């Protein structure tokens, strides 16, 4: 804990002055005040007698606050943070301490960031355009940007213990403790930031800690953004929006970082205000669907998330939330991700007439249904053939997303599982992304390709659209032009 004097020796590296994190960061408000400047510290002019290393200044200030104001360090209110900075500035003044290269303001800000926030990681966690921060070890940190770049940082922690100390602070918000008894933890930093952590004995002792900090892009991408970026064509996106709008369940599949959540979030944003959406997310909230106009909520959304607990009676999982969701008369249920037995409850909801949108990890459109079956079997002892019938009936449409070698994201396949009159299934590939060339230009990977409309939707799906209220004129845009018979 920060209040433990034994931890004051963990910070020995001299960091550079930390830049301010951007002001418009979603999630930042949950944990920190946006006012990160010590009130009036610039007015505290004093004669610096001793210029010391940053690590020495940090050790002294941390020791002073831990011994005199231990409870203040663990508080997160705006007042406590301002008071903490004033105390730091006063301590530096009274002891005439300074660090070369730092002004009073920058030194107080950097000390505060190192002690109460996340050190040099803070400015990356709350910066725009960053999707993921990967801590491979205490001295190997990578940042992934939304444009596909991956950069290794020159900055790193001072030691394995320093890395573990900072990561433990990240977990404080959720009340989880990283120790030998719990060396693997998943949690969240804020509404749109999730973190997965491992440490020894699962990880090598000299690595200290490994963590993946995933930052869900808070920007609301538009249809035009997806089309301009090559993710999909306008017709593909219109088709998917129409499916969800008219009660056809969709499963968005793909590997990690393929863009599943981004696509699912956009689809939900197309739902008319008069339809009720019930979202279920596992541990952290990534979807933000509430719309306002003139201070009033215009749409109907209920956002929920699971709650983990060592006490089984206090634990709330996705299955429990799916059960309660059906009591809220939803038009659309979104299960953020199917990773376990909740897949069976989700397919049951989809088969009783509620449109369900969910995501799943799989390696192909064809493999998505087999993956669903394997997850459902964690909940029920039902033959595979029966479960395959259930999941194909539940999710007629599978959208497969992929991150290409050049880091660009594409919807590479939209398929319909058609149920034939004899009960057999046929997978129709409605839209597909065909790669025409892969090549290297220097150290850059170049991928060329285009989306194509491959097959028409089945007669059964067309009939379902009409029965659910789709105008014939809207349906026609997704069909191949009728051939005109020559006389």
Helices and strands as residue ranges (DSSP letters): G 5-9, H 28-31, G 41-43, E 50-51, H 54-68, H 70-74, H 78-94, E 97-98, H 104-116, G 119-121, H 122-125, E 130-137, E 140-145, E 150-152, H 160-172, E 184-190, E 193-199, G 205-207, E 209-215, H 223-228, H 234-245, E 250-254, H 260-269, E 276-281, E 292-293, E 296-297, E 300-305, G 312-314, H 318-325, G 326-328, E 332-338, H 342-350, E 355-361, H 365-376, H 384-394, E 397-403, E 409-419, E 425-441, E 444-453, H 459-467, H 472-476
